[in-house]
Amino acid sequence: MNLTPLKPFGLCVEFTPGTRFSDLDTTQLKAWVDEHRVVVLRGLTPLAPHELAAQSRRLGPLQPWRFGAVHELKREENTENYLYTERAVPLHWDGAFASRVPHYLVFECVTCPPKGSGGETVFVDTVAALACADEKQKRRWAAAKVKYTTETKAHYGGTFLSNVIAAHPTLGCPVLRFAEPVNDLNPVTVEPQNMSTAEGRTLLAELSATLSDPNVVLELPWRQGDFVIADNHALLHGRRGFYKDAPRHLYRVNVLDPETGWLSGVRAAWRIRRPEFFRAEFPILLIPALLCATGPKSLLCWAFLEAAVLFFLLFNIGDMVNCWLDQKSDLHRKTHLSEAVERLGTRTILFQIAVSAIVATALALHLAVHLDRSWLAPAGLFGAVLAAAYTAPPFRLKSRGTLQLTAYIGLLFFGPMLLVSGIFLPMPSTTVVLSALTFGLMQTGVLLINNAEDLDEDEREGVRTATVALGSRNAVGLAAVLCTLGGLGFAGVIGGQVDWGWCFALPLVAVVGWNAHWILKLFQKTKGQCESDRRKAIRSEGKHVPRRIEAGAWMSLAATLAVTCVRWCS
C-alpha cells in the first residue's frame, strides 16, 4: 500500500492492481475513516452493484431505499430532482430526510468527467469547522434549530427539524448539521427557528462562511475505479457542476450504525412476515368465505376466526423461509428484508418458523375435530410444508421453471381459498374451485412482473424461476394472457351466481383491462430492445405491482360481496 495524506484532510491509499475490496481489513478501514474523515482507495478491482453492496455490508447494516441498497448517481433526462442533473449540489448530509442517518458513505466511480470538466465531490470537515468558530458563535449555534422541507419526488422528502450542533454518535465529538438551501428542481427550504428574520439570515451567513473556509473543504476529483469511504456523521458533502456532455456515473451505498434493543428486533420480525402483502391477502381469505357463508352471522363464528389465524400463519411461514434463504440475493435490491434477517439471526428466525408451524398444525387439527372434517388436519400440515418448500430444498418450487407458476397459483390462491371454504362446507363447491383457479390466474399474471424484476439476482444465484425459463419478454407476454383470461374468468364465475350479477362484475372487468393494458404496454416497450434494457424497463415498472395486485384483489372482493348480498337477500 502507498498512503498519501490529502489536503486539507483525507487519505489516499493506493494498492497493487488486482487487489480486491474483500482483501481489505474492515477494522483498518474504519480506523482510517475515523482519523481522516475521507479515504480514497485506488487500484482495487471494480465491483458490480450487488458486489459493492455485499462488500459495504462488512462495515455495517445497509440503508434500504425503494430501489435497494445501491444508489446510482448519474445524469438522467427529464428528471424531477437536481441530483440527476449536471448542476451543482449544495452541501448536505445524507439520511437527513430519511428515518436514520448513515455513518459511512461508500462510493465507487464507474465513469468520471475528463479533467477540467467539473463534477468534483466536495467534503467539509465539520469537526474542524466547529473548532475554528469563536465561543460566541458556538453558543449561538448550540441553541439554534433549523427546519428543512422538500417535496418527495425522488427517494426522500418531507419536513424535519435539526439542531445545528450535534454529537458524533461513535466518536462523541461535536459536529455541525447544516444543509444549504436548494433553489433548483425539487427545492429545499431552510428556515431557522425561534429567531427573527434578521437573526436567521445572520445564522445562515455565518454557517455558509464557516463551511466554505478552504482549511476545512476538500474538493475531490474522481478517477475511474476510485472507491471512497466517507464519515457522514462528521462531514457535509455536495457536488460541483460539470459539463452537460461529460460522463459522470457513481455508485453509492449508505452504511448505518447497528441497531440495538428489543424494538428493532420486533420491527425486523414484522418485516420478514411481509406486511406489505397483507392488504392483498385479505380478499383471498374473504372471497371463499363470502361464497360459502349462508348469512352474515356465519362469518362471526369462532371457527372462521381460527381459520383466519391459520390462513395468515401459513403465509407467514412461507414469507419467513423465503426471506431467510434469500438473504444474500436480497441484499442488493430488497435490502430491508436482508437486513431484517441479519438483525434477527438464523436461530431466532428458525424458532419463529417452528412456532408458527406448530400453532398452524394445532389450529388445523382443532378445526378438523370441531367441524368433523378430517381433511382439514392434513391440509393445514401440508400447507405449512408447502409454504416452506417454495424456497427451501429439496423441493425449492420457485426454481422449477414454468412449474413455479403452478406453485404460485396453488400455494398463494387455490389452496388457501379451498381451505377457508372448508369452514363452511364439507367439501369445496364447484364455484369455489373455479373462482379460486381464475382468481389465482389473474393475480399470478401481475405477480409475474414482480418475478421478472429479480431476473439478474435469480440467474446469478442459479434459481431457475418461470421468468428465467421463459425469458423476460415471453414472461411479460404470458403475464398479460394470465391476467386477462383469469380476470375475465373470475368475473364470469362471480357474475353467474345471481340474476344480473354481471353488473356487479363490471368494475372488476375495468380493473382487469387496466392491468392488462399496463402489461401489454410494457410488452410493447420491450420490443426490439436488448436484454439489459428490457430488464431495466421491467424493474422500472416493478414498483407498481403492489397497487395493481391490490386493485385486482379488492375489486374481486367487492364484486363477490355485492353478489353475496343479493344472494343472502333473495
N, C-alpha and C positions, 0 to 999 in steps of 0.2 A: 504494500500500500504506500501511496505517496500522499501525505497530508499537507494541505496548503490552507492557512487561515485566509478568510475573505475579509474585506474591509467595507464598513466599519465593524461587522460581525459576521459570523458564519464560518463554515468549514467545508472545503472541497476535498473529497477522498477519491483518489484515482486508483483503480485496480488493474491488474493484469487482464487484458482482453480475454473473454471467455469465462471470467468469474461469474458465478450465479448468485442471485439475490439470496437463495436458500443457503449459500455458504456463509453468509454473514452472521455474526453473533448478535442476537437481539439485545442482550444486556449492554454491549458496547454501543450499538446504535442509539439506544435510549440515553446513555451517558453522554454521547456526543451532542445529542439534541438538547439535553439539559444544560450543557455548558455553552453551546454555540448558537442555540435557537434554530438555526437553519443548517442542514447538512446536505451537500450536493454529492451524489455518488456517480462516478463516471467509470466507464469500461465494463459495466455489467451487461450480461446477455439480456436482450429485450424480452419483455413478458407480454403475453396476450392478456386481455382484460380479466378473464377468470383466474389466470395465474397471478396477476397483480393482487386481486382480492385475497387469494389464498396466502400469499407472502405477507401482505399487510396485516392479516389476521394474527400473525405472530406478535405484533405489537399490542394487540388488544381487540376488544369487540368492534365490529364494523358498524358504522351508522347506516341504517337502511333507508333508502329512498324508494319512491314508487317504481323507479327504473332499476333498482337493485343497489349494489354497493359501489359500482364504478361510474363516476360522472365524467362524461366526455365533453371537454371544453373545446369547441371549435366553432367557426363561423357558420351560421345557418341562414338560408334565405327565408324571408317572411317570418322572422322570429318576433315574439312579443316581449322578449327580455333582452336587456342590453348585454348580458353575459355572453350571448351568442352572436355578437357583432364584432367588428374590428375596433370599436371605440374603447376609450379608457374606462376602467372600472375603479371607482373611488375606494378608499380604504374601508375595511370592514373586518369583522371576524366571523368565521364560519359557524353555522349552527345557531346564530342569534335568533332567527325566526323559527327554528326547529325546537323540538321538545328537549333536546340535550345538545350541549356544546362539545364537539370532539376535542381530543387532546392533540393528536397528530394529524397532519395533512400529508398524505403520501402522493407525490406526483410522478408521472412518467411522461417524458416528452416523445411523442410519436413523430411529429414533424415540427420544425421551428422556422420562424421567419429568417430570411437572409440577414446577415449583419447590416445594421443600419436601418432595418425596416420597422423597428419598434417591437412591441409585444412583450417587453420585459415584465416580469412579475416583481412587484415592489413589496418588500417586507419592512415593517417598522418594529423595532425592539421597544416595546412599551415599558419594560422594566428600566432600561437605560433612560428612556424619555422622562419617566417619572422622577428618576434620580436627579435629572438636570433642572427640574422645576424648583422654584423657591418655596419656602414654607407657607406663605400666604396663598399661593396658587394651590398647593396640596390641600390646605384646609378647605378652600372653596370647592375644589373638585371632589373632595371626600364627601361633602354634603350634597353634591349635585346628582340629580337623576335626569335621564333623557328618555323620551318616548319616541319609538320608531314605528312607522306604519308604512305598509306597502300592500298592494293588491296581489292576491295569489294568482300568478299567471304561469309560473314555472313549477319548481318543486318546493317552493317556500312562499311565505306571505303571512300577513296578519298584523297584529299590533303587540308590542311588548315594551316593558319599562326596564331600564337598566341603570345601575349605579355607574358613575364614571370611573370610580376606583373600586377594584375588587381584589380578592386574594387568589393567587395561583393555586389551584386545588391540590397539586402534589408538591410544589416547591415552597409554598407558603408565602412567597414574596408578593408585594403589591403590584398590580398591573393596571393599565388603562384599558377601559372598554368603551370604544367610541367608533361609530360608523358615520362616514361623511354622507351628506345628502346626495341623492341621485336625481338629476334632472334630465332624464332620458327615458327610454322605454321602461315600463314598469317602475315609475319613480318611487323613491323612498323619502318620506318626510322625517325630519329630525326636529323634535320640539323639547327644549329644556323645560323642566317642570318646577313649579313653586318659586318662580323668579320673574321679574319684569322683563319686558321685551328687550330693553337695553342690556340688562344683565345677561340675558340669554345670548345676545349677539356677542357680548364680551367673552362669555364662556366658549362659544364655538370658535371665535377668532384665536383665543389662547390655545385651545387644543390643536387647531389646524397648524398654528405656528410651531408648536412644540413637536408635532408629529412630522413636520417637514424639515426638521433640522438634519443636515447632511450627516451628522455624527450618529444618528440613530436609524438612518434609512439605507437599506440595501436594495440596489436595483440589479436583479438577476437576469442576465440574457440567457436564453435557452440554447442548448445544443441537443441535436437529435440523439436520443438514447440516454439523456440525463434522467436520473432518479433524484428526487428531492424530498426530504422529510423535514417538516417544519412544526414548531410548537405553537399551535393555535391559541393556547391559553396565554402565552406571553407576547404574541405578535398580533399586529394587524397586517393585512395584505391587500393589494389591489393590482391593477394592471395598467401599463402604458398602452396607448393606442398603437395600432400597426396598420400598414398599408392594406387596402382592401383586397388586393390580389396576392398578398403574402400568405403562405401556408402557416397555420399555427394550430396544432392539434395536441392536446394534453389529456391524459387520463388522471383522474384524481379519486382517491379513496380517503374517507374520513374515518379515523380510528378513535373510539370512545374510551373513557376510563371504565374499568369494570364496575358493574353494578353489584351492590351487596344488599342484604336484608330480605326478609321473607316476602315483602310485597313484590319485589322484582321476580321472585320465583312464582308467585301466583299469576302475575301477568304472562310469564313465559308458558306456564301450564295452560292458561286460557288460549294463548296464541296458537299452540300446536293442535288445538281442537278446532281450528279454522272457523271462528265465529262469523267471518265474512260470508260463509256459505249458509248460515242458519236461516236467513230470510228465504232463500230458495228451497230449503229443506222442509219448511213448514207446509207448503202446498202438497209435497209428496206424502206427508202424514195425513193431511186433512181431506184430500180428494177421495181416496178409497173409503175413508170413514163416512163422508157425506153420501157416497154412492150406496153404502150398505146400511146406514142407520135408518131405523124406522121412524124416527122423530127426534126433536131437539133433546129430549130427556135422555135418550140412549147415548148421547155424546158426553153426558155428565157422570157416567159410571166410573167406578174405581178401576175396572179392567182397562178402559181406554186410557186412563191416566198412566197406569203401569205400562201399557203398550207404547205410550209416547216416550216414557223414560227409556224403555228398551230400545226404541227406534233411534233415539239420539246417541245412546251409548254405543250402538253398533257403528254409527257414522264416526263417532269419536275414536273408536278403536282403529278404524281404517286410516283416519287422518293422522293419528299419533304415530302409527307404524310408518306411514309414508314420510312424515317429517323426520323421524329418527333415521331411517335408512337412506334418505335422500339428502342428508345434511350437507355432505360435501358438494354435490352438484347444485344445491340450492343457494350456496354462499354467494354466488355472483349475482343472480337475478331475483332470488327470493330470500334476501339477506335476513329479514325479520324472522323467518322460520328457522334458518340455520343457527342464528344467534340464540333463539329461544331453546333449541335443543342443547346448545353448548352451555347455556346458563343452568339448565336442569341436570344434565348429565345422564348417561345411559341407565344407571341403576334406578334413578328416580322415574324415568320415563317407562322403563320396563315394569316397575311396580304399579304405576298408574294404569298401564295397559292391562296388567294381570287383574287388578281390582275391578276395572271396567268389565272385563270378560267374565269374571266370576259373578258380578251383580247381574249382568245381562243374562247369563245362563240361568241364574236363580229366578229371575223375573219370568223368563220363558217357561220354566218348569212350573212355576206357580200358576201362570195363566193356563197352561195345558191341563193342570189338575182342576183348577177352579171352573173352567169353561167346558171341561170334558172334551178337549180337542187335542188328542195325543200328538198330532203332527206339529204343534206349536213348539214343543220342547226341542226336538232335533232341529227345527227351523231356526230357533234362536241361537243354538250352539253352532250350527252350520254357518249362520250369518256372521258370527264372531270370527270363525276360522277364515271364511272367505274375505272378510274385511281386511284381515292381516295379510292374506295370501295375494292380494292385489299387488303389494310391493315386496313382500317377504319371499325368500326362496323356501322351498324348491319350486313352488308354483310360479311366483313372480308374474302374475297375469298381465301386468302392464307392459311386459316385454315379449308378448306373444304375437306381435304383428297385428294384423287386422282382427284377430280374435280379441284384442283389447277392447274393441267396440262392444263385443258380447258381454265382457266384464263390466263395462260402463253401464250398459242398459240393464243387465241383470242385478248388479250389486247396488247401483245408485237409485234405480227406479222400480224395476219389475219385482224383484224380491221383497224390498221393504213395503211396497204397496199391497202385495198379496199377504204379507204378514199382518199388516194392520187390518185387512179385511177379515182375518180370522177371529177378530174380537167380536164381530157382529154376525158372521155366517159360519156354518160348519165347514164349508169349503168355498174358495173364491168363485164368484159367479163369472159368466162369460163377459159381462160388461166390465167387471174389474180387470179381468185378464186383458181385454182389448184396450181399455183405457190406459193401463199400466204400460203395455207394449208401445202404443202410439205416443204416449207422453214421453217415454224413455227415448224413443227415436228422435223426437223433436228436440229435446234438451241435449242429447248426445251430439246432434248436429252443431249446436252452438259451442259445446264443450270441445269439439274437435279444433276449433280456432285456438282455444286455450292450450290444447295439447300441442298444436303446431308452434306455439311460442317457444317451446322448450326443445326445439329440434337440435340446436347446437349442443346443448348440455346432454341430451339423450344419446346423440351419436358419439360424443366424446366419452361417455360413461358406458357405452355398449348396450344401451337399453333400446330394444327394437320395438318401439311403440307403433301404433297404427300409422301415425304420420311419417315415421321413419320408413316403414314398409311401403307406404303409398307414394311418398314424395310430397313436398309442400303444396304444389298446385293441385294435384289429384285429391289431396286431403281437403282442401278448400272446396273443390267441386263436390266431393261426397258430402261435405257438411251442408251445402245448400240443398242437396237432394233429401237428406235425412230430416233436416229442419222443415222443409216444405211438406213432404209426404207424412211425416209424423204429426205435424201440427194440424194439417187438414184431416188426417185420420182421427185424431183425438176430438176435433170439433164435430166430426160426423158421429162418433160414438156418443158424445155427450148430448148433441142436438137431437139424437134419435130417441132419447129417453121419454120425452113428453111431446104433445102436440105443439107445434110452433117453436120447438126447442132450438131450431136453427137460429132464431132471432137472438137468443142469448149467446150463441157461439160466434156471432159476427165480430164483436170486439177482439176475440181471440184470433180470428182469421186475419184481422188487420195487423195484429202484432206479429203473426207468422209471416205475413207479407213484408212487414218492416224488417224483421230479422233476415229473411231470405234475400231481400234487396241489398242489405248490408253485406252479406256473404258473397253474393254474386258480384257486387261492385268490387270487393276485394279480389275475387277470382279474375275479373277483367283487368284489374290493376296489375296483377302478377303476370299477365300475358306478355310474352316477349322479353321478360326480364331475366337476368342471370339469377342463379340460385341465391346468392348472398343478398341481392336486392329484394327478392321475393320474401325471404325470411325477415328482412328489415321491415317490409311493408306489413307482414303479418304481426310482428311484435308491436308495431305502432297502433294496431287495432286491438291488441290483446286487452288493453285497459277497459274496453267497452263490454267485454264478455260478462262480468258480474251483473250489470244492469240489464243486459239483454236476456240472460238466463232468468233473472228475477221477473222481468216483464212477461215472459212466456209462462212462468210458473204461476204468478199471481193472477194473470188473466185467465189461465186454465181453471184456477180455483174459483174465480168469480163466476165463470160460466157454469161450473159444477154446482156452486151454491145456488145460483138462480134456478137451475133445473131442479135441484133437490127441493127447494122451497115450493115450487109448483107441484112437485110430486107429493110432498107432505100435505099440501092443502087440498089436493084432489081426492 
